[in-house]
Amino acid sequence: QVQLVESGGGLVQAGGSLRLSCAASRSISSFDAINWSRQPPGKPRELVATLTSRGSTNYADSVKGRFTISTDNANNTMYLQMHSLRPEDTAVYHCNVRRGNLNAWGQGTQVTVSS
């Protein structure tokens, strides 16, 4: 098992930046994939960014060029750097790791972008 704790959310004006962090209770270098997802108010959860164990990344079209997923394996932490934020980015953001049958989620951090 692994515990994930997100941080870094908050209120930001449109056009601003935030960096979300997700601290894992153990090494993240062994996971098949790490993901960031978000759930806007009243909408289903959507996958925002993925980083695989092979180093490949994938982003939702809505965030390409604005968001970057990365890791600090030495500190068991994953990040989501977000630039040029828009009101439609408002959501609860969750980190997620997967390996085999393991599929662990953090509790989420709220990001609110004001217009």
Phi, psi and chi 1 to 4 in degrees:
 res  aa     phi    psi   chi1   chi2   chi3   chi4
   1 GLN       -  162.1  -71.5  -64.4  -31.2      -
   2 VAL  -147.2  141.1   59.2      -      -      -
   3 GLN  -105.0  140.1  -78.2   71.6   51.2      -
   4 LEU  -124.3  133.6  -56.1  173.3      -      -
   5 VAL  -129.3  115.8  178.6      -      -      -
   6 GLU   -87.5  154.8  -60.5   98.3  -24.7      -
   7 SER  -155.7  169.5   61.1      -      -      -
   8 GLY   103.4   -5.9      -      -      -      -
   9 GLY   -72.4  172.9      -      -      -      -
  10 GLY   162.9 -165.6      -      -      -      -
  11 LEU  -102.1  130.2  174.2   64.1      -      -
  12 VAL  -142.6  149.9   62.9      -      -      -
  13 GLN   -78.0  154.0  -71.0 -172.8  -25.9      -
  14 ALA   -54.5  137.0      -      -      -      -
  15 GLY    93.1  -10.9      -      -      -      -
  16 GLY   -83.7 -175.9      -      -      -      -
  17 SER  -131.1  152.5  -60.8      -      -      -
  18 LEU  -144.8  152.8  -78.6  174.4      -      -
  19 ARG  -122.7  119.2 -172.2  177.9   76.5  160.6
  20 LEU   -89.9  142.9  -54.6 -177.7      -      -
  21 SER  -120.3  151.4  -60.0      -      -      -
  22 CYS  -138.5  107.9  175.7      -      -      -
  23 ALA   -90.9  128.2      -      -      -      -
  24 ALA  -101.9  150.4      -      -      -      -
  25 SER   -79.1   -9.0   58.9      -      -      -
  26 ARG  -150.2  178.4   63.6  178.3  178.3   89.5
  27 SER   -54.2  134.5  173.1      -      -      -
  28 ILE   -97.8   -4.9   60.2  173.7      -      -
  29 SER   -70.7  -16.0   60.4      -      -      -
  30 SER   -91.5   -4.3   63.4      -      -      -
  31 PHE   -77.8  148.1  -66.4  116.2      -      -
  32 ASP   -69.8  -35.0  -62.9  -31.1      -      -
  33 ALA  -157.6  146.2      -      -      -      -
  34 ILE  -120.4  143.2   63.1  169.4      -      -
  35 ASN  -136.0  154.1  -53.4  -64.8      -      -
  36 TRP  -119.0  130.4  -75.8   94.2      -      -
  37 SER  -125.4  165.8  -62.2      -      -      -
  38 ARG  -143.9  153.5   66.6 -174.1 -178.7 -173.1
  39 GLN  -128.6  103.3 -174.6  162.5   18.9      -
  40 PRO   -68.5  160.2  -17.5   31.3      -      -
  41 PRO   -59.0  127.2  -13.0   17.5      -      -
  42 GLY    73.0   10.3      -      -      -      -
  43 LYS  -126.1  161.7  -63.9 -176.9  179.4  179.9
  44 PRO   -73.3  161.1   23.4  -31.3      -      -
  45 ARG   -67.3  143.1 -175.0  179.4  -67.4  174.3
  46 GLU  -131.7  144.5   60.7  174.9  -16.6      -
  47 LEU   -76.8  130.1 -179.0   62.0      -      -
  48 VAL  -104.3  -45.9  171.2      -      -      -
  49 ALA  -153.0  145.7      -      -      -      -
  50 THR  -134.2  140.5  -64.0      -      -      -
  51 LEU  -128.1  121.5  174.3   62.6      -      -
  52 THR   -92.2  168.8   71.6      -      -      -
  53 SER   -65.9  -18.9   58.2      -      -      -
  54 ARG   -87.0   -1.7  -64.3 -176.0  177.3 -176.2
  55 GLY    92.2    3.0      -      -      -      -
  56 SER   -84.4  149.1   61.7      -      -      -
  57 THR  -122.2  154.4   57.1      -      -      -
  58 ASN  -146.0  139.5 -168.5   42.2      -      -
  59 TYR  -129.2  149.0  -62.6   92.5      -      -
  60 ALA   -63.0  146.0      -      -      -      -
  61 ASP   -56.2  -34.3  -71.8  -17.8      -      -
  62 SER   -68.3  -16.0   58.9      -      -      -
  63 VAL  -119.8   -3.1  -53.6      -      -      -
  64 LYS   -57.3  135.0  -80.1 -178.9 -178.4  176.0
  65 GLY    83.6   -9.1      -      -      -      -
  66 ARG  -117.1  -32.7  -59.2 -172.7  -62.0  122.1
  67 PHE  -110.9  147.4  -70.1   11.9      -      -
  68 THR  -136.6  129.0  -57.3      -      -      -
  69 ILE   -98.4  140.3 -173.2  171.1      -      -
  70 SER  -155.4  170.7   63.8      -      -      -
  71 THR  -136.2  156.9   60.6      -      -      -
  72 ASP  -123.7   90.7  177.3   -7.7      -      -
  73 ASN   -64.2  -30.8  -69.8  -21.2      -      -
  74 ALA   -62.6  -30.1      -      -      -      -
  75 ASN  -110.8   11.2  -69.8  -59.0      -      -
  76 ASN    52.9   43.6  -60.1  -27.6      -      -
  77 THR  -129.3  141.3  -57.9      -      -      -
  78 MET  -119.2  153.4   59.5 -161.2   81.6      -
  79 TYR  -130.4  156.5  -58.9   99.9      -      -
  80 LEU  -132.7  105.6 -175.5   68.0      -      -
  81 GLN   -86.5  127.6  178.8   68.7   56.2      -
  82 MET  -124.1  124.6  -53.5 -175.6  -66.4      -
  83 HIS  -120.1  165.3  -65.9  -63.4      -      -
  84 SER    49.0   48.8  -58.2      -      -      -
  85 LEU   -65.5  147.2  -75.9  162.3      -      -
  86 ARG  -122.9  157.0  -55.1  166.6 -179.5  168.6
  87 PRO   -54.8  -33.5  -29.6   37.2      -      -
  88 GLU   -72.3   -6.4   53.8  -96.2   39.0      -
  89 ASP   -82.2   -6.4  -65.0  -40.9      -      -
  90 THR   -60.2  125.3  -65.7      -      -      -
  91 ALA  -177.6  169.4      -      -      -      -
  92 VAL   -91.1  126.1  176.9      -      -      -
  93 TYR  -103.1  133.9  -75.5   71.9      -      -
  94 HIS  -123.9  140.4  -62.0  -94.4      -      -
  95 CYS   -95.7  159.1   57.1      -      -      -
  96 ASN  -155.3  137.1  161.1 -120.3      -      -
  97 VAL  -127.0  148.5  -64.2      -      -      -
  98 ARG  -136.3  139.8  -62.3 -171.7  177.8 -171.5
  99 ARG  -157.5  113.5  179.2 -179.6  172.6   83.1
 100 GLY    58.9 -123.1      -      -      -      -
 101 ASN   -84.2   -7.5  -67.9  -33.9      -      -
 102 LEU   -78.3  129.9  173.9   67.8      -      -
 103 ASN  -145.8   90.1 -175.5   15.6      -      -
 104 ALA  -104.8  144.9      -      -      -      -
 105 TRP  -127.7  149.0  -69.0   82.5      -      -
 106 GLY   -85.9  174.9      -      -      -      -
 107 GLN   -81.7  -16.1   82.6  -70.0  -12.3      -
 108 GLY   101.1  154.2      -      -      -      -
 109 THR  -136.2  136.0 -174.1      -      -      -
 110 GLN   -82.4  132.1  176.4   69.8   46.7      -
 111 VAL  -119.8  124.9  171.7      -      -      -
 112 THR  -124.5  123.2  -57.7      -      -      -
 113 VAL  -112.0  118.6 -175.3      -      -      -
 114 SER   -92.9  147.9   62.0      -      -      -
 115 SER   -89.4      -   56.4      -      -      -
